[in-house]
Amino acid sequence: MKQEISRLVETALHSMHQQGLLPQEAMTTSVHIERTRDKKFGDFACNIALLLAKSLQKSPREVANDIIHHLPKHLHISQVDIAGPGFINFFVKTEGFLTVIAEVLKQKEQYGNSHLGKNESVYLEFVSANPTGPLHVGHGRGAAYGDTLGNLLASQGYDVHREYYVNDAGRQMAILALSVWLRYLELCGEPFVFPQNAYKGDYVITIAEKLKAIKQNTLQHAASTWWHNITPDEGEPNGDKDKHVDDLIIAMKHCLGETNYDIIFNLALNDVLDDIRDDLAGFGVHFDQWFSEKQLMQQGLLQQGVDRLKALGHTYEKEGNLWFKATAFGDEKDRVLVRKNGQPTYFASDVAYHALKFQKASRIIDILGADHHGYAPRLNAMLSALGLDCQRLSVQFIQFAVLYRGKERVQMSTRSGSFITLRSLREEVGRDAARFFYVSRRHEQHMDFDLDLAKSKTNDNPVYYIQYAHARICSVFRQLHAQNLIYNENDGLAHLELLTHEDEKALCDSLNRYPALLEQAALQYEPHLIAHFLRELATQFHTYYNAHQFLVADTALRDARLCLITAVRYVLRHGLTLLGVSCPEVM
């Protein structure tokens, strides 16, 4: 109905233009139709008169009156009024809302899709967790949000490229390699105190066991042969846990040599990455590309990014470090690009990575954890320094998801190994519940993940409640066949006027709202709106199901009602699919 009203207004404007009442330049003004917040003002409103008033040198109400005068008559519009300063309000007859049923049945699983994005290229980066251990439940929220956002944008006509940025060239990966080698040495019988700042999860021991199976004892080195001049660990006199682990990494590389170090590094990296890929696949998340940070160095892109900032005069040297003048572009402080030991920082990698992404897409979306909140200003500073349009980059922050088992909050720490993995969460509550719960709240808001609720088979569990609505509709058609009745869609569409109950109008009203809601969710990057809509639609259906019989003796009424619930089924399926949630036919 919204599209039909938009076409009516556009026809009126065209008629006014032909009569010389509207100049050509005014014809480029977009017509926007919105739902009214209060039904006493009608069902839809248009602000076109307010937009045209200045150029026409008339009051908005005068322009609105001219537009109404030129509106074609429409079968489903009962009344058109002018409200406030010049809004044009449309009142729709009940049968006008019913037309959506035919529209849904015609488009089927495509209903709700649009060409809003006009095939604009979007680079969507999400998860991108350091490959230093299994994904935990904190990563799950970013994965669910990012994947759902990608589905949503694609449904609205955007060309979406999903990318996972693999941080495989930094200090944390060196710490993982050290952790694996030390566990390997323990398996070889070497005695020492495991560093506090190393990775302690059981997965490290598993990788070490694989290393020992491959290399036997060939990489064994007694601590006395390489554990020299190492800064004491934290808790010891003059101890420093960071310096302690950094010294051990240097000693390890010197002891093993480049070839053997690379064997351990690559084994650890590939083992963890394979686990992450498998875990995400089980969560329904797939990427078009896994971009390696090493590629930036191997292809010279990182150095090119640094050199470009240098050439533009946006760097300086201080205390042996190369700095970026970030404060000149709105950041709170300048940032180190290259340390005095010649090692580039993570920020230097981001300079190269984002410059590359800006070459490939017109819109860039980074999805980061809330702990990276201070990163947006430095990214914007860097883009401005490179002469790139900051408006093309959108950084969305994912707040933490707190897991509760009963009333007990589960603490998580990747380094200590005390955390709940995403895989174990999926195994406990199922993929559907995990994905739905993660996107059921606005992503910038903290959320408490209730395990008991996610596992429950009750109406209090929103994902169960919505899936049950879909299954109930499927059950109606099984009953239809069991009773040897026939559903005639064309006959049902010919008798939609029989759907006069308020429950039926409410369902049709929601079906009408769905396409506009998806556009809003896509433009605002808010897929939680889909979850809220589906729960509301499920509630309306369950109310309708409990109050009415569908397989009635009146063939025309029966077919009309079956047309309506079939349309509801298509929309439930479309929305759940966007969320990455299954649509069971039997529950």
Secondary structure as UniProt FT lines:
FT   HELIX           2..18
FT   TURN            19..20
FT   HELIX           24..28
FT   STRAND          33..35
FT   HELIX           39..41
FT   STRAND          44..46
FT   HELIX           48..56
FT   HELIX           60..70
FT   TURN            75..76
FT   STRAND          77..83
FT   TURN            84..86
FT   STRAND          87..92
FT   HELIX           94..107
FT   HELIX           108..110
FT   TURN            111..112
FT   TURN            116..119
FT   STRAND          121..125
FT   HELIX           137..155
FT   TURN            156..157
FT   STRAND          159..166
FT   HELIX           171..187
FT   TURN            188..189
FT   TURN            196..197
FT   HELIX           202..215
FT   TURN            216..219
FT   HELIX           223..225
FT   TURN            234..235
FT   TURN            237..238
FT   HELIX           241..282
FT   TURN            283..284
FT   STRAND          289..292
FT   HELIX           293..298
FT   TURN            299..300
FT   HELIX           301..311
FT   TURN            312..313
FT   STRAND          315..318
FT   TURN            319..320
FT   STRAND          321..324
FT   HELIX           326..329
FT   STRAND          335..338
FT   TURN            340..341
FT   HELIX           346..360
FT   STRAND          363..369
FT   HELIX           370..372
FT   TURN            373..374
FT   HELIX           375..385
FT   TURN            386..387
FT   HELIX           390..392
FT   STRAND          393..398
FT   STRAND          401..405
FT   TURN            406..407
FT   STRAND          408..409
FT   TURN            414..417
FT   HELIX           422..429
FT   HELIX           431..439
FT   TURN            443..444
FT   STRAND          447..450
FT   HELIX           451..455
FT   TURN            459..460
FT   HELIX           462..482
FT   TURN            483..484
FT   HELIX           489..494
FT   HELIX           496..498
FT   HELIX           502..524
FT   HELIX           528..547
FT   HELIX           555..579
//
